[in-house]
């Protein structure tokens, strides 16, 4: 085994995080940038055996350094460590831990690769093996892109194995017995005579112990925890009101802030008059925070009311004044000068379409709000030159940098505590609430302030899922699509993120925005002439990551097109896709969902079904939606979904995430839309931004497959295919091809 | 002003017209009661007054007509209410932010209708939003809790 040789103490500590993918190239260079962020906070007799395992006399803590936004990641990450550490999940505590480059996410690097995730060739696999190197250099501690599980799969099990073997070595040194004669079980080293030495009793000795070798990981057949459904470690707190989100942080002397920014998104504040607000009882201050105003008061309600009596002078916007103008700007992007990427160009599309009978279509998707249940919030306290921030952030290292920049202090004077997130869906990867909380804290030195965005601020100021247009031209011959030219156009997420301070590092302008044509260019269909283009519109509204990102609109464009092509080819839409698919795991999910839904038999009278497939975030996913025409409108009755994650670590949580992804996508497909009038967003709260309610929620039937080569994450893959499957079902029911989201604009849903 | 919350008396010195939501959250640090919308559209702030589910964002302090119960008064980790036990059994919570309100709403439903149908549940629970889309498991958990409460 030991290609890594003998570690020094320091080298060993970092080794346990760095070995995943790092042994091939550049180990030393990028290891040098890693730290163990836990060692600084230890008391004598306590040990941080890797950046993920902390053992004190009081107990064992596993660090789960990804944002828990509902997806269950804390439980899965703790399970990875616990499996190898030989502890039970009810024996450990979990902490998110501090921001640190040690908690880099190599998985997010892969998403930008120019290889389809179905490509298992040598070049693609080599690139995947190197993914951690840029992640470390950029200090990429990010939760997003459904990457946490595949990032952690090896390195957190290895962290558990390293800690276990270190504890055994410490026990061996203490007892004089060879380590080979020792076993481990339920948080203790077990001697041959069955005597148990608890890990907590070995912490001090283990901290001074070096291991010569990095232990092998256990095979799947030996797993006790992984592969089986686990109770979420946060479920009791979340069922009894004890879970703490950023908006629940309370500190002695705390005051409460509420925010108002320009109705012209991203526009500046030229001035304001707060004299009336400052006379209100309970109002402490009305602060200029650069992009807007924060009122600080005895309570959040008073702060919100104070905002209503401030007079504001907002600078005018730079974007088109109404929704139609935004779509005109996006439509204007379909030209060679605004081509951002063409990652697929097979055969000769122009020649194949030149003299053929073509089918053409144009699809539209609106701006969308994330509408997390917890509005954006953060608590902050600036005292004696040090800034503390409590936030539910998807990017703690970036948050620390942005807080320091906003406060004008060095980064090492900033502490970030990551709380639970009351929903995120990409919204909490943005840094605005951290930046604004920091600006408030600087002006309220010594007073802790909880900043809350009023729901109206959250809904009407973005950033949003980009509005987008999809266009295709295609032709079929002898029942087969022989040429497809499909394009997508939207404003660029990456360009905006960089400008707003959310990027881990500056994004060079010459790079294509990999999110723009996501899940459009890499779909596993073999079509003789096949071209996929992404066009970047001028900057419009602020746009950002929204659950499943580019796939959320592109899957709608692509899979409705496939339905149109099947119709033109006089083929069954499932059977035609199966015939075109070039990837076996993708075919298997589509076959599975067809079997689950009974696709071969006709639906009941008054009902209809639609199908769609999406390869997104490396997960092939197929969905069938069944709808029914009722007196009060169309009801979505059943959704069947099959997805392939490679290795299913927690089946019940995978089921939960597929259900969640489907309902999130369904909500948007039926009724969500952000529009503009007179340069301002029309929607402000749940009365005019309708999201899915319980009576609209269908039965959802899930199946997880494990045919693909790599383990993959499941937070997002359930979302993309539901909108096209629903639109295709509406076509089957009504004969009307709806090419615009939300579908509720043109057909009545119950 | 005196409030009775989960059986304990609290004296608060806050404006009469302040919504109960903010008196609980910011005045008394009872943060299990969540702010979601402020306009009775999401149900995250649901508490009971004299056993009836209300949106605490819509009740002015001066109008509080009885004893207030929050999720802490319904059950605790050591003494779970049947609904909380069912919620855990079905692993309902994801982000969890809406769940205190969901459970308080469901408790009101079961108090009035011990054997609800799917349609009854949909009708009673459609004022409570969940962006994680836990609705199917909420439905299943309400049925389980209803059965468990019948058996007692």
Interface residues (C-beta under 8 A of the other chain):
Chain A: X69 X70 X71 X72 X231 X232 X234 X235 X236 X237 X238 X239 X240 X241 X242 X243 X244 X245 X247 X248 X250 X256 X281 X282 X298 X299 X300 X301 X302 X304 X371 X372 X373 X374 X375 X420 X421 X422 X423 X424 X425 X452 X454 X455 X652 X653 X656 X659 X660 X661 X662 X663 X664 X666 X667 X685 X686 X687 X691 X692 X693 X694 X695 X697 X699 X700
Chain B: X14 X15 X18 X19 X21 X22 X23 X25 X26 X27 X29 X31 X32 X34 X35 X36 X37 X38 X39 X41 X42 X44 X70 X71 X72 X75 X76 X77 X80 X84 X87 X88 X91 X92 X93 X94 X95 X96 X97 X98 X99 X100 X103 X121 X122 X123 X125 X126 X127 X128 X129 X130 X131 X132 X133 X134 X135 X136 X137 X138 X139
